[in-house]
Amino acid sequence: MKGIRKAIDRKKVVVPCLFVLIAISIFSVFYFTLLTGWTIEQAEYKLIVKAKGYVNNLTVTYWIRYFNASTAEITKPLGIRIDIVVDSSNKNSKVQIVFENFTDELAVVSFSNMSLLANIPVSGIPVDDSSAKFNYGSPAVEGNWRNCTNFFFHLSISANTAVGKIRVYASSTESIVTNNSLTWNDYPQSKDRTLTVAFWAFMLLSSTFSATSITVLSSLLKIRIKFPAITLAIATIMCMVYVLIGVGNDILSSANVSLDSRILLSLFSDFFHSSYDHLMGNLLFFLIGGSLIELWLVRFYGRRCYVWYCASIPVSIGFSALGLVKSGFFSISTGASLWCIGIALALAISIIGHKENFMKLKSAMDIVALLISGYLLFGSTWNYLSTILIYYYSNTTVMISIFHLMFASIFTLVFVFFVFRRKKEKV
């Protein structure tokens, strides 16, 4: 055991190489057994309408590409008629949902187990396709919709995989009726490139196993080698949630947009995202910021650095719950954006507040931490500020922008406080 420890002490490169070797080995098993052979199987479409009285002469039209809606198992309430036109030459199905003498408070119309059109081969549809592949954007709502309060549209495509049936694509949007006008949600959600995210999920999972194993081995050998195992594990969970569960609206659709599902989603909002781009953007900065806290702040605070790591989680959940309440339990803010901003805030304040490092930047890690925190806080803040000043968005977007600016303002005040306190100490 001592001989092994001395060998590793002499060649520190052995441990990182061992980490990479274990990670690649585990990932290879995942890849060849779980990430191959994905094939498109079926589609499902759901329309959920909340009403406050008698609904008549209302037509909702939706187009679904590559699938035959006439083969679907249809579930609908009384007072609703379904018209389906299949156009094989243009490779789509036109679905019309007509409200005739509907008197209930909630209408749930679902099309399940839709099969591919006869002229569409399974191999002809790539699993990792763009979000514009299977539908034509938002549905058309025509007629008398003034007795309705909410519309929810959800299309999902499933595939057969080695781990069972997985939703590989989803597209959804919501609208609310206010002041005799139909207002669409600012943030329509979509799930695509699921196979790509699964690739990242298994790679992160392999890295987490490898980092944990090397950390335990290093502890036994009494060698100070640290890996950001917690950051890797949380990033893995975010990717796994996207692959196995989906985006936020997938949860709402499964539960018919119940209040319980919205409250539950707001509590776990940090782990759900609204699209592939949303997930990948947050994942990049979370991995960088979280790793810097685990590898850099641990030098000054030890395990107390995880207080900084987790401090913004309740703020993020509270903000999601606040948005849910202010929107009349209609709109939910999901994603780890505020968590990433909180991590950046923690890094910046630590750099400023630590007397031995502020304005000295003793190592390259100090410079990287400062640049990352500054970019996250001020770069994205300018983006929100320009959005408010130049473009028109709804009250929900303005509220999110203001909350983000509050974070940057707090950071600026803390920065000024520490600078002036330092100058006072020097005098």
N, C-alpha and C positions, 0 to 999 in steps of 0.2 A: 504493500500500500504506500509506504514512504517513497519507494522507487518511482511509482507512477506519479505521485504528487510532485516529486522533484523534476520529473520529465516534463510535466505540464507547466510547472513554474518556469522552467527554462524556455519553453516554447509556448507562449500564450496563444499562439495561433491554433494549437491543437483543439482547444475547446470550441472556438467558433466553427472550425471545420467539422467537428463532431456534431455540433448543432445542425449544420446544413445537411450532413449525411443522414442523420436520423429523420429530419424533416422531409427530405427528398424520398427516402425509403417509404415512410408512412404515406406520403402523398401519392406515390406510384401505385400503392395498393388501392387507395381511394379512386384514383383516376381510372384504372383498368377494370375495376369491379362496379363502380357506381356512376361514372360519368360518360359511359359509352352506351350506344343503343337507344337513345331517347327518340320516340316517335309520337307525332301528333295523333291524338285519339278522338276527342270529341269536344263540343262546345256547349256552353250554357249561357243563357241570357235571362236577366231578371229586371223587371220594372216594378218599382214600389212607389205608390202614390198615397199620400196622406190627404184626406178630404175633410171638410167641415159641413158637408151637407149633400144635397142632391147634385149629381154630376151627369150631364147629358151633352151630346154633340161635341165630344172631345176625342181627337184622334192623335195618337202618338205613333210616328213612323220611324223605323230604324232599319238600316241596311247591314247585313252580315256577309262578309266575303268568304268564299270557299266552302261554306257549310250549307246543308240543305235543311232549312227550318221546318219543312213539312214532315220530316222524320222525327221531330222532337216530341218528347213527352211534355204536354202542356198542362199547366195547372193555373186556373183562373177563378175568380169569384163570379157570382151572379151579376148580371147587368153589364158584362163586357163581352165584346165580340172580337175574334181574332181573324184577320185576313192575311194570307201568306201568298206571295208570288215568287216563284223560283225562276231565276234567269240563268240557265246553265251556260249560255253563250258569253255572258259577262261575269260569270263565276260569282254570283251573289244571290242572296235571298232578301226580299223586301218584306218586312214584318209591319203590319198595321194593327195597333191595339185601339179599338173603338169603344168608348164609354157610352153605353145606352142605358139610361135609367139606373145608374149605380147609386146606392143609398147608404153604403157602409162608410166607416171612417178610415179604413186602411185597405188598399187594393194591392195584392201581391200577385203579379203575373210572371210565371217562370217557364222557360223553355229549357229542358234538360236533355242530355244524351243526343244532341244534334250530331249527325254523322257528316262526313265529308261528301261533297258532290261527287257523282259517279265519274266525272271526267277529271277529278283531282287525285293524283296518286299521293299516297302517304309520303313517299320520298321526295315529292315535289315541293313540300313546305318545310323550310328550315325551322328548327326549334327556336334558334336565336334570331328572331325576326324583328323588324322595326314596329313601333306602336301603330303605324298607319296601315298595317298589313290586313287586319281582319275586320275593320269597321271604317265608317266614313265620318268620323267625328261625332258631334253632339246630335241627338235625335231631333226630329221636327215635332214641335208641339203646336197643334192647330185646333181652333175652336174655343169653346167656353171652358177655360181653365180657372176661372175666378173663384170657384168654390173649392179649389184645391189649395193646399198649403205648402206641400213639398213634393218634389219629383226626385227619384233616385234611379239611375241607370247603371247596369253592371253587366259586362260581357267578359267571360273567362274561357280560356282554351286549356284543355288538359292534355297531358302526354303520359305515355307509359314509360317508366324508368325502372332501373334496378332496385330502387327503394320504394316502388309502388307508383300510384297515380299522383302526379304533381301538377298543380296549376302553373303553366309556364308563361301564360300571357293573361293579362286582365286590363280592361279599360273601363273607367267609371267616371261619372260626374253627377253633380247634384244641382238642383235649382230650388229656389224658394219664391213664393208668391208674396210680394209686399206692395201695398198701395196700388193694387191693380196692375202690377208689372211683374214679369217673370225674370228673376235675377239668377244668373248662373254663378256657381261657386268659382272663386278666383283660382282655385287649385284643383283642377281635374287630376285624377290619379291614374297611373298606368303601371303595369308590371310587364316588363319585357327583358330580354337578354338574361333569362333565368339560368341558363346553362353557364353563362359567363360568371354570374354571381356564385353559382355552385362551385365553379372552379376556384374562385377566390376563397369561398367558405372552407373548402377542404384544404387549401393551401394554408390558410390561417389556423385551421384546426391542427394540421400537421406541425406547424410552427409552435403552437401552444403546447402540444404534447412534448415536442423536442425541448422547448425552453424549460418546461417543468422538470423534465428528466435531467437536463444538464444542471439546473439549479440545485436539485437534490444531490446529484453526484458531486458538485462543487462544494456543497455544504459538508458532505461526508469527508471530502479530501481537504477541507478547511482552506479552500481557495476562494478568493473574492471575485466571483464572476456573476454578473447580474444580467438578466434578460427581462424585457417588459412583458412578462407572462400574463399579468392581469389585463393589460391593454390588448394583447393578442386574443385573450379569451373573450373579452367583451366585443371586440370587432367580429370574432367568429359568430357570436350569438346574433349580432345585427344581420350578418349575411344569412345565417340559418333561418332567422325569422322571415326574411325576404323570400328565400327559396321555398320553405316548407309551409309557411302561413300566408305570406303575401304582403301587400300594402294595407294601409288602414281600412280602405273601403271594402277590401275582401272580407274583413271581419264583420263590418256593418252589413254587408249583403247576406252573409251566412245567417246573421241574427235578425234579418228583416228590419234593420236600422232601429233596433230597440234602444231605449234609453240606457239600459244596463250595459249594452255593448259599447255605447259612446263613452260612458263613464269609465268602463274598464280600459278602453283604448287610450283615454287621456292619462290614466295612471301609468301605463306602460308606453307612453308616447315616444320616449327616447329611443326605443328599439325598433319602432316602425318608421318607414319612410314612404314617400308618395310616388317615387319613380326610381328608375335605375340611376339617373344623373344625380338625384338628391342623395341617394345612398352612397354612391362613389365619392361625391364631393365631401360629404361629412366623414366618410371612412378615411380618406386621405389625411385630413387635418386631425382627426381623432387619433390615428396611429402615430402621427408625428408628435402632437402635443402630449398625448398620454405617455409615449415612450420617453419624452424629455423629462416628464415629472418622475417617472420610475427610475430613470438612469441618472438624472441630474439633480433634481430637488432632494432626492434621498440622501445626498451628500451632506446637506445642511439640516434636514428635519427628520431623517430616519423614516420610520413608519408613519410619522405625523404628516408626511407629504400626501398621504391618501385622503386627509381631510380636505386639502386643496382639490384633490382629484374628484371628490364626490360632492363638494359644496354646492355646485350649480345644478345638481340633479333635482332637488326639491323645487328650485326656482323654475326649471324647465317644465316640470310636471304642473306646478302652480300656474304657469303661463298658459299651458294647454287647457287646464280646467277653467281658467278665467275666460279664454276665448270661447270655450264651449258654452259657458253661462251667458256671456254677452251676445252671442249669436242666437240665443233662444234654443240652445241645445241642437244647433244645426251644423256648425262648422267646427272641426277639430284640427288643431295644429300638431303635426307629428314630426319626428326627426330629432337628431342629436345636435342640431345647430347651436342651441343655447349651451349645451354641454361642452361643445368645442370652444365656444366663446369664453365660457367660464374657465376652462383649462388654460386658454391663452391669457386671461386676466390673472390667474394664479401665477403663471410663469413670469409675466411682466412685473407684477408687484413684488415677487420674490427677488428678481434681479435688482429692482430699485431699492428694496428694503434691506438687502444684505450688505452690510457695510464693507465687507472684504472684497466684494465683486462689483458693486455699482461704480460705474465710470472707469473701471479698470479692465473688465472683460479678460480675465486671466486665461481663458481657454477658448477653443473654437466652439465648444458646446455652449458657452455663455453667449457668443455671438449668434449662433443658430437659434437659441431659445428666444433671444431678443427680437430677431428678425421675424420668426414665426408668430410670436405674440403680437408684434406690431402690425404685421400684415393682416392677421385675422381680425384684429380690433378696428383698425383704421381703414384698411382696404375695403372690407365689406361694409363698414359704416358709411363710407362715401357712396357706395353703391345704393344703399338704402336712402341716403339723403337725396341723391340725384333722382331716385325713383319718385320720392314725394314731391320734389320741386318741378320735375319735368313731365312725368307721365301721370295719367289719371288711373287711380286704383280705388278700391272700395275701402270702407272703414276698417275692415279686417286687416288689410295690408298696411294701412296707416298705423294701426295699433301695433303690429309687429315691428314696423320700422321705428316707431317711437321707443318701444321697449329695447330694441337693439341700441339705439342712440343713448339710452340711459346707461347701458353697460359701458359704452365708450366714455361717457361723461364721468362716471364713477372712476374709471381708470385714470382719466386726466386729472381729476381732483386728488387722487392718491399720489400720482406722480408729482404734482406740484407740492403736496404736503411733505413728501420725503425729501425733495430737492431743497425746499426752504429750511427744513429741519437740519439737513446736513450742513447747509451754509451757516446756520446759527451755531451748530456745534463747532465748526471750524473757527468762528470768531471767538 
